[in-house]
Amino acid sequence: MEIVTRRLRLDALRREDAAPLFAYRADPAVSRYQGWKPASIADAARFIEAQQGLAPDTPGTWWQRAIRSRESDVLIGDVGLHFVAADTVELGITLAPAHQRRGHAREALEVILDFVFGGLRKHRVVASVDPRNVACTKLLEGLGMHREAPVRAPLRDGDDLVLAMLEREWLAAPADDGDGR
């Protein structure tokens, strides 16, 4: 499955993405907020291989999509959907530092939320965010997600912040004149 926006293409991770995926996911500025950090390029390659043929909406799995520049076809990040329950999806997004703060994450998440709520007909989306990741929290709140609760030390030494949104909230929100909606 491929999703195209004005500036981005979201599609399957490829074998040749292992090195760039490792580079940004292992970057300390990025990995401090992540639940998964590849130990090596080979580890990133194994992750990509495990994603091959995985269908969206497979219970208990993370379904990862590459975020690429439409112009250059360069991998600039990835977005993942974790199918935690029949009606609930957890989302996560990671961008290479050189591509942050340019609206790419918002553009990617808008089309992913359209897919989750409009295509997959899910009821609820959640995100678990390291509270130190202020930019991500602001991004998710800007998309209409609401803070629910802190979660005690799920992945790291500190607590996480859980944000959530219901299908009716996303579908009722006015369309952005930008890329995804």
C-alpha positions in Angstrom: 0.0 0.0 0.0 1.3 3.4 -0.9 -0.1 6.8 0.2 1.0 9.9 -1.6 0.7 13.5 -0.3 1.9 16.8 -1.8 5.5 16.3 -0.6 5.6 12.7 0.7 5.2 9.1 -0.2 4.4 6.5 2.5 5.2 3.0 1.4 6.9 -0.2 2.5 10.3 -0.2 4.0 12.9 -1.6 1.5 16.1 -3.6 2.1 18.2 -0.6 1.0 16.5 1.5 3.7 18.5 -0.4 6.5 21.4 2.0 6.6 19.4 5.3 6.7 16.8 3.7 9.1 19.7 2.8 11.4 21.3 6.2 11.0 18.4 8.2 12.2 16.9 5.6 14.7 20.3 5.2 16.4 21.0 9.0 16.6 21.0 9.8 20.3 18.8 13.0 19.6 16.2 10.7 18.2 16.6 7.4 20.1 16.1 9.0 23.5 12.4 9.3 22.8 12.0 5.9 21.1 10.9 2.5 22.3 13.0 0.7 19.6 16.6 1.5 18.7 18.4 -0.8 16.2 21.7 -2.0 17.5 23.2 -2.2 14.0 22.4 -1.9 10.3 21.9 -5.7 10.4 19.3 -5.2 13.1 17.5 -2.6 11.0 17.6 -5.0 8.1 16.0 -7.7 10.2 13.3 -5.3 11.2 12.6 -4.4 7.6 12.6 -8.1 6.6 10.1 -8.9 9.4 7.8 -6.2 7.9 7.7 -7.7 4.4 4.3 -9.1 3.7 2.8 -7.9 7.0 -0.7 -6.7 6.4 -2.3 -3.7 8.2 -4.7 -4.6 10.9 -2.9 -7.7 12.0 -3.6 -8.0 15.7 -0.7 -7.4 18.1 1.7 -6.2 15.3 3.4 -2.9 14.5 2.9 -2.1 10.8 5.7 0.3 9.7 5.6 2.5 6.7 8.5 4.4 5.2 8.2 8.2 4.9 9.9 9.3 1.7 10.4 12.6 0.0 8.3 12.5 -3.2 10.9 14.7 -4.9 14.0 12.6 -4.1 12.6 9.2 -3.0 14.9 9.5 0.1 13.8 7.9 3.3 13.3 10.7 5.8 11.4 8.8 8.5 8.9 6.1 9.4 5.4 5.9 10.9 4.1 2.9 12.6 0.7 1.5 13.6 0.4 -0.9 16.4 -2.9 -2.9 16.3 -3.5 -3.2 20.0 -7.2 -4.1 20.0 -9.9 -4.6 17.5 -11.0 -1.0 17.6 -7.8 0.7 18.8 -4.5 1.6 17.1 -1.4 3.0 18.7 0.7 5.3 16.4 4.3 6.3 16.4 6.4 8.5 14.1 10.1 9.0 13.7 11.9 11.5 11.5 15.5 12.0 10.7 16.8 15.2 12.4 17.5 16.9 9.1 13.8 16.6 8.2 12.2 17.6 11.4 10.4 20.9 12.0 9.3 21.2 8.3 5.7 19.9 8.6 6.6 16.4 7.3 5.4 14.7 10.5 2.0 16.5 10.4 1.6 15.7 6.7 2.3 12.0 7.3 0.1 11.7 10.4 -2.8 13.4 8.7 -3.0 10.8 6.0 -2.3 8.0 8.4 -5.2 9.2 10.6 -7.4 9.4 7.5 -6.4 5.8 6.8 -6.9 4.5 10.3 -10.3 6.2 10.8 -11.6 6.3 7.3 -10.1 3.2 5.7 -9.7 0.8 8.6 -12.7 2.2 10.5 -11.0 2.1 13.9 -12.7 3.8 16.9 -9.6 5.1 18.8 -6.0 6.1 18.2 -3.5 6.5 21.0 0.1 7.6 21.3 2.5 7.1 24.1 5.0 9.9 24.3 8.0 10.7 26.4 6.9 13.9 28.2 10.3 15.5 27.4 9.4 15.3 23.7 7.5 18.6 23.7 7.6 18.9 19.9 5.8 15.6 19.4 3.3 16.3 22.1 2.5 19.7 20.5 2.2 18.0 17.1 -0.3 15.4 18.4 -2.3 18.0 20.3 -2.4 20.1 17.1 -3.9 17.2 15.3 -6.7 17.0 17.9 -5.4 14.4 20.2 -6.1 14.9 23.9 -3.9 14.1 26.9 -5.3 11.2 28.8 -2.9 10.2 31.5 0.7 9.6 32.4 1.8 6.0 32.3 4.3 4.8 34.8 7.6 3.8 33.2 6.5 1.6 30.3 9.6 1.8 28.1 12.1 4.1 29.8 13.2 5.2 33.3 10.5 7.9 33.4 6.8 8.1 32.7 5.1 8.4 29.4 2.2 10.7 28.4 -0.7 9.1 26.6 -2.7 11.1 24.1 -5.8 9.8 22.3 -8.4 10.6 19.8 -11.7 9.1 18.8 -12.9 8.5 15.3 -15.8 11.0 15.7 -13.3 13.7 16.7 -11.1 13.2 13.7 -14.0 13.0 11.2 -15.7 16.1 12.7 -12.6 18.2 12.7 -12.5 20.8 9.9 -10.3 19.8 7.0 -6.9 21.4 7.0 -6.1 23.2 3.7 -2.7 21.6 3.8 -1.6 18.2 2.6 -3.5 15.4 4.2 -7.1 16.4 4.7 
